[in-house]
Amino acid sequence: MLRYSKEGDCVLDQFAGGGTTMVEAKLLNRNIIGVDVNAVALERCREKTNPHPSQGGRLTSQFDWSAACFGGNDFVPV
């Protein structure tokens, strides 16, 4: 990812699965688009890439639906 993109670029993960690529992209300040046929996988990706403010803005696997904010990230169920 470091070789083929720079900060602010958009990274497309066509098989989001567990969200590892998306988390890495987020940590490297890339915009992300995740695609997966499994809606549960997409929810897990949202959880991993959208930290709750109570976590100090750190990426975490904890997710609070009341604080869901997906701005800047697109998740496309197919």
C-alpha positions in Angstrom: 0.0 0.0 0.0 2.9 2.4 0.8 4.4 1.7 -2.7 1.2 2.2 -4.8 -0.7 4.9 -2.9 -0.1 8.1 -1.0 -2.0 9.9 1.8 -5.5 11.0 0.6 -5.7 8.4 -2.2 -8.7 6.1 -2.4 -8.1 2.4 -1.8 -10.7 -0.1 -3.2 -11.0 -3.4 -1.4 -13.2 -5.5 -3.6 -13.2 -8.4 -1.2 -13.4 -6.6 2.2 -13.8 -9.8 4.3 -12.3 -9.2 7.7 -11.3 -5.6 6.9 -7.5 -5.9 7.3 -6.7 -4.0 4.1 -9.3 -1.3 5.1 -7.8 -0.9 8.6 -4.3 -0.6 7.1 -5.5 2.0 4.6 -7.2 4.0 7.3 -4.1 3.9 9.5 -2.1 5.2 6.5 -4.6 8.1 5.9 -6.2 6.7 2.8 -9.8 6.9 1.9 -11.4 3.5 1.6 -14.1 1.7 -0.3 -15.0 -1.8 0.8 -17.1 -4.2 -1.2 -18.2 -7.7 -0.1 -21.2 -10.0 -0.8 -21.5 -10.6 3.0 -23.4 -7.9 4.8 -21.9 -9.1 8.2 -18.4 -8.7 6.8 -19.2 -5.1 5.9 -20.5 -4.4 9.4 -17.3 -5.8 10.8 -15.4 -3.5 8.5 -17.4 -0.5 9.7 -16.7 -1.5 13.3 -13.0 -1.7 12.7 -12.6 1.5 10.7 -14.8 3.9 12.6 -13.5 4.3 16.2 -15.9 5.5 18.8 -14.9 8.8 20.5 -14.9 7.2 23.9 -11.9 5.1 22.6 -9.9 8.2 22.1 -10.1 8.1 18.3 -8.2 4.8 18.1 -9.1 2.1 15.8 -10.9 -0.6 17.8 -13.2 -3.6 17.3 -15.7 -2.1 19.7 -18.7 -0.5 18.0 -21.5 1.7 19.2 -24.4 2.0 16.8 -25.5 5.3 18.3 -22.2 6.8 17.3 -22.1 5.4 13.7 -20.5 7.8 11.3 -19.5 6.6 7.9 -18.3 9.8 6.3 -15.3 9.4 4.1 -15.7 5.6 3.9 -18.0 3.8 1.5 -19.3 0.3 2.0 -21.0 -1.3 -0.9 -23.0 -4.5 -0.5 -23.4 -6.5 -3.7 
